[in-house]
Amino acid sequence: MQEKEQKVSPIKQRILSFADTLGISKREFYTLINVSRGTLESKTGITEDVVNKFIKAFPDINTEWLI
């Protein structure tokens, strides 16, 4: 049986890209948005809860860009 390769969601990619621009460690970033490391580094989708935590931590983020 052939396994289906999962891609990282575009929203998750944008969040990780944003994190890279902050000049802080990923650990600090995950603490800021209150999620575990695996939440954003896994190839699974992203939940509404994680998106809400990110927006709450960075309210000035352009949500149209994010979504």
N, C-alpha and C positions, 0 to 999 in steps of 0.2 A: 504494500500500500504506500502510495506516495504522499508525503507530508506537504501540507500547504504552508508556504512561507508567509508569515505575517509581517506587515510593514508597520513602522511606527506611525501613529496618527499625525496628521498635519498640525493639529492643535498642540499635541505633545512636543512636536519638533519646534514649534514657535516658542513655547514656554522654555524649552532647553536652550534655544538660541538666545532668548532674552536673558536667561541666567548667565550665559557666557559674557554678556556685555556689562554685567554688574561689577566685575572685578573682585568677587568674593568666591570662596570655595563652594562646591556643590553642597557640601554638608551644611554650610551656613544658609544657603538658599533653601534647602529642604526644611530647615528649622524655621526660617522666615514664613514659609507658606504652610508649615505644619503638616508635612507629608513625609512618609518614609522614602528612602533612596530608591527602593525597588519600584515604587509607584510610577516614577517617571523614567526609569532606566529599563523597564521591561518592555517587551514588544507588544504588550496587550494594549487595548484601548484606554481611553481616559474617561473617568467618571465626571458627572456633573458636580459632585462634591469637590473634587480636586480643582476643577476650573473655578468654582466659587471661592475656594481658599486662595487661589492665585490672584483673582480679581480683588478680593478683600485685602490682601497684602500689598497689592499694587493698584490702587483705585484709579490711577491716571493712565493705566494701560488702555490702548485703543481696542475695544472689544470687537470691533469690525475686523481689525487686523488679526486678532486672535482666532476668530471663528472663520 
